[in-house]
Amino acid sequence: QVHVVESGGGSVQAGGSLRLSCVVSGTIFSINGMGWYRQAPGKQRELVAEITSGGSINDADSVKGRFTISSDSAKKVDLQMNSLRPEDTAVYYCNIKSLDSDWKKIDYWGQGTQVTVSA
């Protein structure tokens, strides 16, 4: 059974920093990418940043230059968030994109961690 566990959320004032971490446990046949999504109240879940197994990074325009995604192991991904803004307030979800042994795509999600940025 696969578990995806996030940590590091919290409350901070605008301009502050937070670091989110995500650790994956359990057996996964093949991980293609790991990343972070967020969902603000009344809005759809959106991509924040993702990193592929080959090391390519894709991040949202709204976080470029402020957020940095990194992965120092096959089952861990971090998101360093600097210069936080009130509009970054959301529940942040870790996402794991994988393939099973039949090459079927499987997405795994964490339970989410709240990030609140006050003005």
Backbone bond lengths (Angstrom), bond angles and torsions (degrees), N, CA, C in turn:
res aa  C-N    CA-C-N  psi(-1)  N-CA   C-N-CA  omega(-1)  CA-C   N-CA-C  phi
1 Q - - - 1.456 - - 1.529 109.28 -
2 V 1.309 115.09 136.04 1.460 120.84 -176.88 1.525 109.60 -95.71
3 H 1.317 115.22 134.63 1.461 121.40 175.32 1.514 108.76 -123.33
4 V 1.319 115.41 136.01 1.463 122.41 177.46 1.523 106.73 -120.87
5 V 1.321 116.56 116.96 1.466 120.31 -172.75 1.524 109.93 -124.02
6 E 1.332 115.38 122.05 1.467 121.32 177.55 1.522 109.57 -98.60
7 S 1.321 114.24 156.00 1.454 120.77 173.35 1.517 108.66 -151.94
8 G 1.318 115.97 162.22 1.446 120.29 172.53 1.509 116.36 106.73
9 G 1.318 118.54 -2.92 1.454 119.00 177.67 1.515 111.41 -69.74
10 G 1.324 115.33 174.21 1.452 119.24 178.54 1.506 111.24 162.48
11 S 1.326 115.14 -164.81 1.453 121.79 -179.69 1.512 109.75 -113.36
12 V 1.318 115.81 139.86 1.453 120.97 -178.30 1.520 108.52 -150.91
13 Q 1.326 115.79 156.15 1.459 119.51 175.64 1.516 110.07 -82.72
14 A 1.313 115.40 157.42 1.458 120.74 178.25 1.526 109.81 -54.35
15 G 1.329 114.06 137.39 1.454 120.08 -177.08 1.518 113.58 93.78
16 G 1.320 116.09 -12.01 1.450 120.59 -179.01 1.514 113.20 -82.28
17 S 1.333 115.25 -175.36 1.459 121.77 -176.08 1.526 110.58 -132.35
18 L 1.317 113.98 151.33 1.455 121.77 171.42 1.517 108.02 -143.71
19 R 1.311 115.16 154.48 1.465 120.22 176.13 1.519 108.70 -125.37
20 L 1.315 115.73 122.91 1.446 121.86 176.62 1.526 109.84 -99.44
21 S 1.314 115.85 142.52 1.458 120.71 176.17 1.519 109.74 -128.22
22 C 1.310 115.04 148.64 1.467 121.40 179.66 1.524 107.87 -136.76
23 V 1.317 115.25 127.72 1.460 121.02 178.46 1.522 108.98 -121.87
24 V 1.306 115.11 134.82 1.463 121.66 -178.81 1.528 108.88 -109.59
25 S 1.306 116.47 132.27 1.463 120.46 175.36 1.526 109.35 -125.34
26 G 1.331 114.97 159.00 1.453 119.38 -177.03 1.524 110.29 101.73
27 T 1.297 115.08 174.83 1.456 121.05 -175.26 1.523 111.07 -95.59
28 I 1.309 114.82 124.43 1.466 121.88 175.71 1.524 107.29 -124.77
29 F 1.312 117.58 130.57 1.466 121.55 -176.11 1.521 111.27 -61.46
30 S 1.335 116.15 -49.99 1.461 119.67 -178.63 1.520 109.41 -153.93
31 I 1.321 116.70 124.01 1.466 121.37 176.69 1.522 108.15 -96.18
32 N 1.327 116.45 123.17 1.468 121.67 178.77 1.520 111.96 -91.47
33 G 1.321 116.36 -30.83 1.449 118.89 -176.95 1.509 111.17 -168.91
34 M 1.310 115.85 159.50 1.464 122.54 177.27 1.519 107.52 -135.44
35 G 1.309 115.55 145.14 1.450 116.30 -177.90 1.511 113.34 -165.32
36 W 1.314 113.11 -174.98 1.458 121.64 -178.36 1.522 109.52 -127.91
37 Y 1.302 115.41 134.68 1.455 123.87 172.43 1.525 107.37 -120.22
38 R 1.318 115.84 163.83 1.461 119.88 175.73 1.515 110.39 -141.82
39 Q 1.324 114.10 154.09 1.455 119.93 178.21 1.521 108.97 -139.32
40 A 1.321 114.94 116.40 1.455 121.71 176.19 1.525 109.01 -90.00
41 P 1.328 117.31 157.75 1.468 119.85 -179.62 1.526 111.97 -55.78
42 G 1.312 116.08 129.46 1.451 121.26 178.03 1.514 115.17 77.62
43 K 1.322 116.71 5.36 1.463 120.30 -178.20 1.523 110.37 -121.40
44 Q 1.332 115.08 162.47 1.455 119.87 176.99 1.523 110.78 -77.51
45 R 1.306 115.43 155.52 1.463 120.13 175.12 1.520 108.20 -66.63
46 E 1.328 116.45 137.36 1.462 120.87 -177.66 1.523 110.60 -132.87
47 L 1.312 113.73 152.46 1.454 119.88 176.75 1.522 110.06 -69.48
48 V 1.331 115.89 134.61 1.463 121.48 172.04 1.528 108.85 -99.64
49 A 1.306 115.72 -57.03 1.461 120.77 179.33 1.525 108.83 -163.05
50 E 1.322 114.90 148.80 1.454 119.70 177.18 1.520 109.49 -144.45
51 I 1.324 114.81 153.89 1.460 121.02 178.75 1.517 107.58 -130.76
52 T 1.328 116.14 132.19 1.454 120.11 -178.39 1.520 110.19 -85.84
53 S 1.316 115.07 169.43 1.463 119.46 179.15 1.529 110.35 -64.37
54 G 1.331 116.84 -21.74 1.459 120.63 177.91 1.513 113.35 -87.14
55 G 1.344 115.86 -3.09 1.459 119.26 177.16 1.518 114.98 97.06
56 S 1.329 117.86 -0.68 1.463 119.58 177.78 1.515 110.09 -73.67
57 I 1.336 115.00 144.21 1.461 120.94 -177.62 1.516 110.01 -119.09
58 N 1.319 114.85 136.81 1.449 121.99 175.06 1.527 107.25 -127.89
59 D 1.333 117.12 122.30 1.457 119.15 179.83 1.516 111.46 -134.34
60 A 1.306 114.91 156.89 1.457 121.19 -178.03 1.522 110.56 -71.04
61 D 1.307 115.88 147.02 1.465 120.56 179.57 1.530 111.14 -57.95
62 S 1.309 116.62 -34.13 1.458 120.27 -175.00 1.531 113.15 -68.86
63 V 1.317 116.83 -15.67 1.468 118.93 -178.26 1.525 112.94 -115.24
64 K 1.316 117.02 -3.30 1.478 120.13 -179.35 1.516 110.47 -57.42
65 G 1.325 114.83 133.49 1.459 119.94 179.09 1.515 113.82 84.12
66 R 1.333 117.02 -9.52 1.466 120.61 179.85 1.533 112.52 -117.12
67 F 1.320 116.67 -38.73 1.462 121.67 -178.15 1.526 109.47 -107.97
68 T 1.324 115.49 143.85 1.464 121.01 177.80 1.515 109.58 -131.54
69 I 1.317 115.40 125.24 1.463 119.98 176.77 1.522 108.84 -98.28
70 S 1.318 115.97 142.56 1.457 119.77 179.48 1.523 109.53 -149.48
71 S 1.330 113.83 156.63 1.457 120.02 178.85 1.519 108.32 -146.11
72 D 1.325 116.88 117.16 1.462 119.49 -178.37 1.523 111.86 -106.09
73 S 1.324 116.03 6.31 1.455 120.32 173.57 1.517 108.14 -154.97
74 A 1.299 115.61 167.22 1.461 120.06 -174.35 1.519 113.07 -67.16
75 K 1.326 116.45 -19.27 1.463 118.59 -175.06 1.517 112.31 -127.37
76 K 1.310 116.54 32.07 1.465 119.81 177.97 1.516 108.26 -146.11
77 V 1.319 114.98 136.07 1.463 119.87 177.42 1.523 108.51 -141.08
78 D 1.322 115.62 135.90 1.449 122.01 -178.68 1.528 110.47 -117.11
79 L 1.306 115.06 156.68 1.464 121.10 174.61 1.522 107.91 -133.34
80 Q 1.313 115.85 109.79 1.458 121.35 175.52 1.519 108.32 -88.68
81 M 1.315 116.53 121.67 1.462 121.17 -176.56 1.522 109.15 -116.29
82 N 1.303 116.40 114.72 1.463 122.72 178.94 1.525 109.64 -114.74
83 S 1.311 115.23 164.25 1.472 121.48 178.07 1.526 110.76 49.41
84 L 1.297 115.97 48.51 1.455 120.40 -176.34 1.524 111.57 -65.35
85 R 1.327 113.75 146.49 1.464 121.71 -179.04 1.532 109.19 -121.73
86 P 1.318 116.53 157.17 1.473 118.30 177.67 1.533 112.66 -55.12
87 E 1.322 116.94 -33.39 1.468 119.41 -179.72 1.527 113.31 -71.89
88 D 1.321 117.82 -5.66 1.469 120.90 173.85 1.528 111.28 -83.45
89 T 1.324 116.58 -6.67 1.462 120.04 179.14 1.518 110.56 -61.16
90 A 1.327 115.80 125.22 1.462 121.48 -177.41 1.525 109.25 -178.18
91 V 1.311 114.99 171.92 1.465 120.37 166.84 1.522 106.93 -89.80
92 Y 1.310 115.76 126.91 1.455 121.45 -177.68 1.540 109.19 -102.35
93 Y 1.320 114.78 131.38 1.459 121.50 -176.71 1.523 110.73 -118.32
94 C 1.303 115.49 134.66 1.462 120.88 172.40 1.529 108.29 -83.82
95 N 1.308 115.56 136.92 1.466 121.85 -179.37 1.521 110.27 -126.07
96 I 1.313 115.17 134.52 1.462 121.37 177.15 1.524 107.95 -119.13
97 K 1.309 115.78 121.92 1.461 120.71 176.96 1.519 108.42 -100.29
98 S 1.326 115.38 124.71 1.458 118.77 -174.05 1.524 111.66 -140.41
99 L 1.315 114.28 171.54 1.465 122.92 172.68 1.512 108.51 -123.77
100 D 1.330 116.66 142.89 1.464 118.42 172.64 1.526 109.17 -90.73
101 S 1.325 116.45 -175.05 1.461 120.07 -174.83 1.529 113.08 -68.31
102 D 1.338 116.52 -14.17 1.464 121.42 174.00 1.519 111.17 -96.68
103 W 1.304 116.49 10.98 1.477 123.36 179.71 1.524 112.32 64.55
104 K 1.317 115.57 26.34 1.461 120.40 174.95 1.520 109.11 -87.71
105 K 1.332 116.11 137.43 1.456 120.15 -178.85 1.532 110.71 -73.81
106 I 1.300 115.15 135.01 1.460 121.58 176.25 1.519 108.25 -134.01
107 D 1.318 116.57 128.00 1.462 121.82 175.40 1.528 109.25 -103.15
108 Y 1.302 115.75 134.15 1.458 121.13 173.85 1.526 108.60 -114.10
109 W 1.331 115.47 143.15 1.458 120.66 -178.02 1.520 110.74 -128.10
110 G 1.320 115.10 146.00 1.440 119.86 170.68 1.518 110.57 -81.40
111 Q 1.321 114.94 178.72 1.463 119.96 -176.88 1.530 112.43 -81.94
112 G 1.310 116.23 -12.64 1.457 120.69 179.20 1.514 112.52 96.83
113 T 1.307 115.55 147.48 1.463 121.53 176.28 1.530 108.38 -135.03
114 Q 1.309 115.84 134.28 1.463 121.35 -174.83 1.529 110.77 -80.34
115 V 1.313 115.07 132.44 1.467 122.14 171.47 1.524 106.74 -120.75
116 T 1.318 115.79 123.72 1.462 121.47 -179.73 1.517 108.60 -124.40
117 V 1.325 115.72 124.48 1.461 121.58 179.78 1.524 108.23 -116.97
118 S 1.302 115.98 120.69 1.465 120.32 -179.43 1.525 110.57 -99.48
119 A 1.325 114.68 148.94 1.471 120.28 -177.01 1.524 110.92 -72.72
